[in-house]
Amino acid sequence: MIGIDLFSGAGGMSLGARQAGIDVQQVVEADEHAAATYLANHKPKYGIFVDDIRKYQPGKIQGRDDEGLVIFGGPPCQGFSTSNQRTRSLDNESNWLFEEFVRVVKGYRPDWFVFENVRGILETEGGIFVDHILERFQKLGYTVSSDLLHATDFGVPQKRARFFIIGSLHGKTYIFPEATHKTLVTVSKAIADLPVLSNGASTCYLSYPKRATNKYAQLLRNGLKGCTNHLVTRNNEIIIERYRHIPPGGNWENIPDHLMGNYSDKSRCHTGIYRRLELDKPSVVIGNYRKNMLIHPSQNRGLSVREAARLQSFPDDFVFKGSIGFQQQQVGNAVPPMLANAIFKNLQEHTQ
């Protein structure tokens, strides 16, 4: 089956699709840094359209009649996020970019589409966006199914829920995959084999200091001797001092008041701020983890790009481009490849 990835970001969904046997040939991504990362890891036949999706016009895809076509992607989700209450409304223009996804589907008439977003889209404006999206696809003649999937059920060491709408042009009802992992993959299994870092570590490539002792780490290493993008934002000393007071599973509430003097009202901090991960549990959501000050479970520093990528299920040979800030954003915005892979493996079975 041939694939077209819209709002691709760094390519988490594309990676899962390719692993499931989808030949992703056309890609649309407005951010030049994410596009550079995509091209460093994927080689789509028709390249990547690096511009506003509203300027993109569907073209001819050779071979689609023989192999079938699936369009997939996740329109920008920040406006639906539960952490952005001020933007969760009908007035936020970015919340309407799903219309561009619909437009492209209408232009290509693919056999299947896979629409992905955050769980907050189910709650925004009482669910009006979901109802509208479902209605738009049904009017185009698609049989649609929707569900909320949890990444931990598919081997991802992160408590991340994603909402999917999947449609068939040929009257087929997509059956969502059952959980593949009854035992949760923990933070320890995901990152404990990676090199120890200091605050502000800036050496991109580091050799592994020890053997991987669990299947998850072995899978993501894939025979490599070291990893790239093991980079950490340099925090000032007051931030590091705050980190020292936070136990595993703790957050800003554990920080003494005298170290929080720059906050006008410490009690109004979001519960996700200054959260230290726990080694024996899956991670909390890897979103804007630099802004949220997510803390390494045993070292007094933030997460490295590679550690965050591991928690998203990106393999170590997946290279991120741009400055560290852009790399962090790309990782945080991505769909976990293992979750995407489960979706597309089921889709492939539906086409047989």
N, C-alpha and C positions, 0 to 999 in steps of 0.2 A: 504493500500500500504506500502511496505517496503522501507526504505531509506538507502543510504550510503552517508556519508558526507565526502568530500575530502577537505583538507586545512580548517579544521573546526574552527580553532581559539578557542575562548571561547565557541562558540556554539550558536551564534545569529541566523544563518539560521536554525540550528537544532531545536531551540526553536519555531520558526515560523512554521516549518514543523510539529512538534509534536502537536502544538496547532491546526493545520489543520487536524490532524488525521493520519499523517505519522508515522509509526513505524521505527524509526532510529535505525538500528541494528549494523552497522559497521562504524567506524570513523577513519580518518587518519589525524594526526596533528604532525608536527615535533617539535614544541616548547613544552618543558616539563611543563612550567608554565601554558600555555594555556590549555594543556591537563589535568592538575590537576584541573583547573577551570571547564573544560568540565565534568569531572567525578564527581565533587562535585554537579553538577546540573542535569546530565543525567546519565542514566544507560543502555548504549547500550548492546544488547544481546551478541555480539561478542567482546565487549571491544573496546579499542582504540589502533591503531598502532602508537606508538610514535617514529617516525624516519623519515628520508628522504623518500618522497613518491616514489622516484625512486627505492627504495628497496621493495616497496609493490607489492605483487602479488595477483590478484583476486582469491578468494576462493569460496566455495560453500555457498550459502545463502538458508537455508531451508524455504520453504513456498512461495518462489517468484513466482512459477508457478501459485499458486492459488490467490495470492494477488497482483501481479505486483511489479515491482522494479523501483525506481527512484534514479539516482545518481546526487548529486548536490554539489556545492562548488564554491569558488572563488580563483583561483590561485593568488599568491602574486601580489598585484597591485601597490606597491610603484613605480615600474619602469614605470608605465603608468600615474602616478599622474601628474597633471598640475603644481604642486609645485616642482617637481623634473625634471626640464628641462634637466639636464645633463645625466639622466639615461633613457630618453625616446628615445630609439634607438634600432636598430636591434642587437647592440653589447652587450647589457645588458643580461647576461645569465638568470637572473630571469624572464625576459620577455618571455622566451620560456617554462616556467614550465606548461603552458597550454597544452603542448604536453603530459604531464603526465596525465592530466585529460582525454584527448582523448584516451590515451593508456588504462586507466582503463575502460572507456566506451566500447572500443573495446573488452576488455577481458570479461566483464560481459554481454554486449548486453542488457542493461536495456530497459524497455518499454519507459521510459522517462529520459531525463537529464535536469538539470537546471544549466547553466553556468552563473556566476555573476562576474562583475568587475566594476571598476570606469569608469566614462564617458571619461576619458583621453585616454582610449584604442581606442576610435573612431578617435582620432586625431593623435596618435603616428604613425610616419612614413607614414602619409597620409592614415591611416586606413588599412594598409597592414596586421596587425595582425588579425583584425576582418574578413577581406576577407579570410584569410588563415584558420581561425578557422571554419568559415561557410563551406568552401570547404571540410575540413577534415571530418566534421560530415555528410555532404551530401554524401560523398563517402562511408561512413559506412552505408548508407541507411536510414538516418534520415530526416524527414521533419522538417525544422527548422523555427522558428520565432524569431525575435529580437526586442527589444524596450528599450528606456531609460525611467526609471520611477523616479518620484520625491517623496521622502519620505513624504513630507508635505501633499501630496494628500491622504495618507493612515493613517493620524493621528499622525505622528511622528513630534515632535516639533523641527525640524532641516532641514535646506535647504541642503539636501543631495541627489544627483542624482546617480543612479546605473544602469549599463547597463546589460541586461539579454539576453541570447540566450537560447531558450527552444526547445527541439527536441523530436519528437515522432518516435518510430520505426515502428509504425503501420499506418503511413500515415495521422495522424490527425494533423490539424493545430491549434496550441495553440493560443487562443485569450486572450490578456493581460487584466487584470482587469481594470475596470473604477475606477476613483477616488471615495473614500468612504467618504472623508471629504471636504466639500466646505468651512467650517470655519477653519482657521488655528489654531492649538494648539500652544500657546505661551510659552516662557520661564517661565513666571510667573506661568502659569497653571502647568507646569512640575515640578518646584522646590521650589516654594514659601512656601510650607508647611514643608520643611525640616529644621532641626535645624540650627541656626546661628553658624558659625564657626570662629575661629581665624586662623591666618597664622600658618601653620604647624600642624593643629589639627590632632591628632594621635589616638583618641579613636575610635575603629572600629565600635562598636555598640552604637547607641544613640536612645532614645525614641523620638517619634514625639512630638513636643511641642504644636501642635494645630491640629484641625480637618482638613481633606482635604475637600475643598469646591467646587471642580470641578470633573467631571467624570474621567478625565485623571489621576489625582493624586489618586483618589479612586481606579481606576482600578489597578494601579501599587502597591498600598499598599496591596490590596487583603486581608484586614482584619487584617494585622499585627499591632503591637503596636510600632514598631520601625524598624530601618534599619541598615544594616551592610555596611562596605566599605565607610563610610562617612569621607574620609581621604583626607588631603590636603598637597601638597608639601610645605616645609618650604622655603620661599624666603628670601634673605637677605634684609636689610632695604632699600638699593638703589632701589631695584625692587618694594618694597611696595610704596616708595615715587613716583615712576613713575606712579603706578596705580592710585594714588590720583589725578593725573592731567587729567585722561582720562574719558570723559563723556560717557554715554550709546551710543553705536554705533561708538565711537571714536576708535582711534588706536595710534600707535607710533607717528604719526604726532602731536598729542596733548601734547607730552612730551617736556618740555623745553630743549633746546640744552645743557645746563650745566649739565643735568642729563643723557645725552647720550654720555658722553666723551669716553666710551670704544668702541664706534662704529667709525671706521675710516671714514665712510661716511654714516651718518644717512639717507640721502635721498635714499640710495639703499636698505633700509629695505623692506621686503615683506609687502604688505598691510594687511596681516592677522596677523602680529605680534602685540602683545599688544592690541588685540581687546576686548573691553568690550561689553558683550552681552546686548541686550535690552529686558526689561521685557515684552513688548507688541508685540513682534515679535518672530517668530521661531529663533532658534539658527543658527549661521553659522556652517559650517561643523565641527564636532567633530572628528578631525584626531589626530595628535600628539599634543594634546592641552596643554601639559606641555611645550614642546619646543616652541610652538607658543604663550605661555603666555596668553591664553584666560582668561579673567577676569570675575569674578562674577558680575552680573548686578548692585548690590547695596553694596556689601562688598568688601573691598580692599584686595583681595586675589585671588588665582587661583581657578579653579573649583575642587570640590571634585570628587572622583571616582564615588560616588553614584549619584551626580548631572549629571555628564557626562553620566552615565548609564541611568538615567531618560530621558535625551535628546536623547538617542538612543532607547528608549522604552523598556528597560529591566525592568522587575518587581523587586520590592524591595527584594523579597525572592531569587533572583539570586545572588549567592555569588561568588566573585572573589578571586582567590588565588595568592600567590606570594607576593613579595615586592610591594610597592606602584607604583614603576616605571613599573613593569610588569603588574600590574592591569590597569594602565592608557593605556598602549599599547594595551591590550586586548580589552578594551572598544572602543578605537579609531579605531581599525581595523575591528570591527564587522559590520555585516549587521544588520540593525535595525530589530528586531524580528517582529514588526508589518508589515513592508514591506514584509518580507519573508512570513509571514502568508497569506497575500493577494495573493501572487504568488501561494502558495501551495493549498489554498482553490479553486482557479480557476482550478488548475491541477487536483484536486480530482473530480471536476465537469466534466472535460474532460474524465475521466475514467469510468463514469457511463453510 
